[in-house]
Amino acid sequence: MRTPLRRLSLLLLTLGLAACDQAPRFDRAEPGEALSAGAASVRQYDQNAFSQPSANLSGERRLDFAVGNSFFRNPWVIAPSTTTARDGLGPLFNTNACQNCHVRDGRGHPPKPGASNAVSMLVRLSIPATSAEQERLIERLGVVPEPVYGSQLQDMANPGFAPEGRVRVDYETQQVRFADGHEVELRKPILRIDRLGYGPLHPQTLFSARVAPPMIGLGLLEAIPDEAILANAEAQRRSGSGVAGQPNRVWDDASGRTVLGRFGWKAGQPSLDQQNAHAFSADMGLTTSRLPHDECTEAQATCRAALNGGVPEVSDNIMRLVLFYTRNLGVPARRTVDDPQVLRGKGLFHQAGCAQCHTPQFTTAADAAEPELAGQVIRPYTDLLLHDMGEGLADGRPEFQASGRQWRTPPLWGIGLTETVTGHTQFLHDGRARNLLEAILWHGGEAEAARQQVLQFDAGQRSALLAFLNSL
């Protein structure tokens, strides 16, 4: 007679969803399971847990990490300035330092009621394509930018310039009931943009609020072979389970061709270097060799005529150091992997089907960009694929090949330390979920079956599932 555990293991193998050579264990921790980032895993669990260098970085290479950290953390200033290495901010921007959005290298949050600006939440803008020329634009940019305000609303500006607008978020609520009668209130954000500085928005403007994601383990995610990501997509397609992740195909500025996307909420960026360059440009109004022109549109003449901090404003050497830093932020090792409650929650996580998208394990490529990232068995709990998450989470804004209902599966490693690091537990792309249980209950679309299973969990099972997630 097969035990429930044995049946679950067989089911995972049959569906082709197990992420390693053997089915996961639920009676005790698997060998190496605590080391989420392999040899790069760090063992620090305080508010600086996400700001540590990979554990296998040598002392000499940690110097480059520290210098890269300084450019990530310290504010950029208005040009011209005696601080020539860090001038050129704006004139339109969202923040003056990377760390302001990625709080202690962790996740951002939506603005509080009455806040003067959004700070660690961005609002992406675009309009639907209505011509062949605009369709060709999508191949390179992923979207058709809003004609006056571009592809991102900048709600801050240097003195003498008007910010593009002010972002406000209100909420409407709804109740969700578990089978045992337990009720949870979910809140849905209502985005408001006012005080527009450069005239009205296009009447068909599409909006998408995005909080800054955590920075940990990004170099390891970059080192996952394309073939492994695509193999997961094929396995999901063949399973017939209703879960069918799709890769996003995006434009790579460096190679001048379309490649696999893996970074950002819709996997709209192919590499960390490009992600960093686009963040410097859109978030802080800083030019790089990769993006030598500022974000000012033709309708923003005063912005285009502003003084700059040189061309480029972010030197290639600074870009190199920031890239090294963002590639080598370590992932904290897991805690309590052998705890019976955590193991029970792990079983429930798999039983509900969460591991179909939140793939537990990968092995990074032998030829990774940095030797410390190569050949590591990692446990990020993501497949880096796009999934239809239902109408409840839809932003209605396509990006490259991602639809308005699709989101990339976010990594779960480190999620249990969110409150310790950032002081909040607000999750999902726009921070609407105030805790992990709310985040689960917002899942729909391909994840609807998993959500329905979770809704059948009693109080003990819910506690176990959350204990597992908080151990990651």
N, C-alpha and C positions, 0 to 999 in steps of 0.2 A: 504493500500500500504506500503510495507516495504522500509524503508530508506536504503541508502547505508551502514550506520553504523550498522543498524540492520542485514542486509544481511551478513556483514563481521563477526559479532558476531556469527550468526548462523553457518556460514561456519567453524569457528574455533571450535565450539562445535561439529559439525558433524564430523570433522576430528580427534577429540580427542586431539587437540593440545593446547587447553587452559590450562595454567599451574596452575590454581586455580579453586575454586569451581564455580566462576562466570566469565563470559566473561569479558575481559578487557574493560575499559571505555576510550573514546576518547574525551568526552566533558568536563571532569574535571579529576583531579588527583584522583586515587583510595585511599581509606584509608590506610595510612602507606606507600604509594608508595615511598616517599622520603627516607625512611629508608632502604637502599639497604641491610644492614646487620642486620636488626632488631635492638635490643637493643645494639648491638655491633657497630652500625654506629657511625662514628666520624664526627665532624664538623670543619674540618680544610682544607683549600683549597690553601695553599701556596706550595712552593717547597718541604716541608716536609709532605705533605698530606698523603703519602703512608707509613709513618714511625711511625704512632701513634699507641699506644695500643688500643685494643678494648675498646669502651667507658664504657662497664660494668665490666671491670677489677677493682678489689679493689686496694687500695693503696699498700697493702702488696704484692699482686701478681704482681704489676707493677715493684717491685724490681727485681724479677726473669726475667721479660721482659727486663729490662734495662741491666742486666748481659748478657742475651742471645744476645742482640743487640751488646754488645761489642765484643763478639766472632764472630758475623756475619760481623761486620764492620771493625775490626782491622786486620792488615796483619799478616799472619803466616810467620815464619822465618826459615832459614836453620838450621838443626841440625849438631852438637851439639850447644846449645846456653844457655845463662843464663836465657832466656825467656822460661823456660821449659814447661809452660802451652800451648805455641803456637809455638813449634818448630817441625820440621819434614817436612817442605815444600819440595815438589818435590821428586826426582830430576827433573822429567819432570812434567810440569803443564801448565795450561792456564792462571791462575791468582793467586795472593797471598791473596786475600780476597773476600768473597762472594759479598760484596757491589760493587766491581769493575765491576761485570757483571750486577747485579741487581741495577742499578743506583738509589740511594735514594729509594731502594726497588721497583723501577719501572722496565720498560722493557729496554733491551739492544738494540744495533743497530749494523749494519754491519760496517766493517772498512771503513774509508774514503780512497780515492785514495792516494796511496803512504804511507799509515800507516805501521808502523814496525811490528805490530801484530794485531790480530782480537779483542782482549780484551773481549768484551761482546758478541761475536758470536763464537759458537763452530762448529766444523765440525765432524759429526759422520761418522764412517767408518764401513763397513762390507763387506762380500762376499756372494754370493749365496750358499745355501746348496747343496752339490752334493753327500752326503752319508747319510746313516741312522744315523751314529754317529753325524753328523752335525745337522741333524733334531732334535735329542735328545738334542743337545746343545741349540737349539732355544727355547725349552721348558723352560729352566732355565735362559738363558741370553737374549732371545728375538731376537738375531742375531747371526751370525757366525762372530766373530771378524776377522779383517784383520790380517794375520799371524804375521807380523812384528810390526805393529803399533797399534794393538788392536782395540777397538771400538770407540776411540775418538782421534783425532790428537791433540797432545800437542805442541803448538808453542812457548813455553818458557821453559827454563831450568836453573838449578843452575850453577854457574861458574864451568867450567871443564867438563860440559856435553853438548852434542849437542841437540838443540831442534829437535823435530821430523820433522818440516817443517815450511814453511812460507805460510800464506793464503793471497790470493789476490782476489778481486772481481771486475769484469768489468760488464758493462751492455749493453744490446741491447734493443732498444725501439720499440714500436708499438703504433699506434693510435687507439683509440676507439671513435666512434661517437654516440652521443645521437640522439634521434628522432628529436629534435629541432635544430640539427646541431652543438651543443656544442661538442668540441673535448677534449679528455684527453689523455695525453701521459703516457703509462705504461712502466715500465722498468723491464726487466728480468735479474736476476743476472747470470753471467758466472763465475763459481768458478775456480780459478787457485791455485794449490799447487806446490811450488817449494822448492829448497834447502832442499831436503829430507836428514835427518841426519843418516838414518840407512838402506839405500839401496832402491831399487825400490818397489813401491806398487804392490800388486797382480794385474794382468791384468784385473780381473773382479771386482775390488773394486767399491763399491757403496758409494756415498757421500751424505750427507745431512747437509746443513748449518742450524743452529738453533740459533736465538737470545734468550737471557734470558727473560723469561716472568715476568710480575709483580708478587709481593709477597703477595698482599693484599687478605684477605679473604680465605686463603688456609685452615685454620682450619674449616671454615664453609663448604667449598666444601667437605672436608673429612667427615664431619658430615651428609651429605646427605645420607639417607638410600639407600643401594643397590637396594632395591625393587622399589624405586621411579625412579631411573635411568633406570632400566630394564622395568618398566611400560611405560616409554616414548618410549623406543625402540619398544615395542609391539604396542603401539598406532600408531607410525609412520608406522610400517609395515602394519598394518590393513588399514591405510588411503588410500592406493593406489595413493598417491600424487606424487610418485617418490622420496620422501624423506624417507630414511630408515636407521636411525643411528644404528650402531652396537657397542656393548660393546667390549672392548679389554680385553682379559683374559691373565693375566701376572703372573709371579712367585713371590710369597711372601717369602722373605728370612726368616722371623721370624717364620712363621707357616709351611714352607716347602711344600706349595701346591699352586695350581693355583687359583687366585682370580680375582675379578673385578679390572681393572686398571682405574685410573682417573687423574693422574698427568703427566705432560710432553706433548709435542706437539702431540704425538701419544698415549697418555694415557698409557705409558709404565711402570708407577710406581703405586703401589697400595696404598701407604701411604706416609705421609710426612716424617716419620722417615727414611724409606728406600730411599726416594728421597734425603734427606739430606746426608745420608751415601754415596750414589753413587756420589753425587756432591763433597763431600770432597775427595773421591777417584779419580775420573776422572778429576776433575777440578784443584785440588791442590796437588794431590799425597799424600794424608793423609790417614792413616789407622784408622779403627774403630773396635769395637768388632764385628760389623755386617760384615765388610769387612776387615779382618785382614791382607790381602796381598796387596802389592802395584800393580800399573797398569803396571809395567815393564814386557815386554814379554820375552820369552826365547832368542829372537834375540838381546836383549838389556842387555848384560852381565854387563856393567859398571853401568847401572841403578840398576840392581838387587843387586849389591855389595855395593851400597852406604850406608853411615851411616843413621840411622833413629832416630826419636825423641822418641823412646820407642814403646812398643806394648801394647795397641794401641796408636797412636799419638794423636788422639782426644779421650779424656777420656769419659767414660759413663756419667759423670756429665756434661761435656761440651755438649755432644750430647743431654742430657735432657734439658739443658737451651736453646740451639739453637732450639730444637723442640718446646719448649714453646713459644719462640719468633716468629717462623714462623707460628705457629697455631693462634697467637693472634694479628697479624698485622691488624688493623682496616680498614674497607672500608669507604671512605667518603660518607656521605649522599648526595643524589642528590640535584641539584639546579634547580630552575625554573620549577618544575614539573607542575605547573598550567599555565605556559605561553602558550598562544594560538598557537604560532608557534611550540612549543615543542609537544603539544598535537596533532597538525596536523601531525607532523613528526612521532609520535607514531602510528597514524592510518595508515600512509603510510608504516611503518616498518612491521606492521601486514598484511596489504593488499598485499605487495610484497611477503609475505611468510617467512620473515626472522625469525619470532618467532617459526617456525617449528623446527629449530635447536637451535637457541638462546632462549631457554626456559626461560621465565621471572622469574618464581617463584617456590621456593621449601620451605618445612619446614624441618628443621634439626631434627635429631633423639633426642629422650628424653634422651638417654644414651650416648650422645656425650662424647668424650674424656675429655673435659673440661666443667664445668658447665655453663660457660658464652656462650658456643657455642650451648647449648642444647635448643631444642624447639623454635628456632628462625625462623620467616618468613623472608626469604632472597630473593633477586632479582638479581641473578648473570648473567642472560641472557646467559646460556649455558645448554646443556643437558649432557655434559661430555661423549658424544658418538662419535664414529668415523663416518665420512662421506666421501664419494668419492667426492673430490673437482675438479675433472677434470684433464686433461693432463697438463694444464697450470701451476698448482700448484704442480704437482706430483714431488716427489723426487726419485721415483723408488726404494726406500729402505724400505722393509718390517720390521716390528718390532713386535714381538709376532704375534698376529693375525691381526694386521693392515697391509694393503697392501701399496704399493708404491704410491697409489693415495689417500689414506685416511689420514685425520687429525682429531684430537679431536676438537670439537667446543670450541673456546677460550671464557672465560667469558668476558663480555663487561663492567662490573661495573668498574667505575673509568676511563674509556677510555678517557673521555673528559678532564681529568687533565694530560694526558700524557705529553704534551708540558711543562706545568707548572712545573712538577716534574723532567722530564728528559732532557728538552731542545730540544726535537725533536718530530716528528710525523711520525715515521717509523714503519709500522705495518706488520703483517703476520709473518710466522715462520722464514723467512730469512731477514725481514726488507725491502723487495723490494718496498712496497707501501709507498709513501712519505706523504700520507694523507689518511683520511678515505674513500674518494670517490674512490681513486685508489684501496684500499683494497677491496671494494665492487665489483669493476669491474674485479678483478682477480677471483672471485667466478665462478666456473663451475661445471660440474658433476651434483650432486644432487641439487646444488644451481643455475643451469643454468636458470631455469624458473624464479626464483626470480631476477636474474641479468637482464634478458630480460625485466621484469616489470620495474625495476629501469631505464633501458635505455629509457623507454618511458616517464619518468618524465621530466617536464619542469624545468626551472631555479628556480621557486618558490617552487616546490615540492622537488627539490634537497636540497635547503636551509633548508626547514622544516625537512627533514630526517636527515640532518647533525646537525641541532639544537637539535633534540631528542637525537642522539647519543652522542653529546657533553654534554648533561645534565646528562648522566649516571655516 
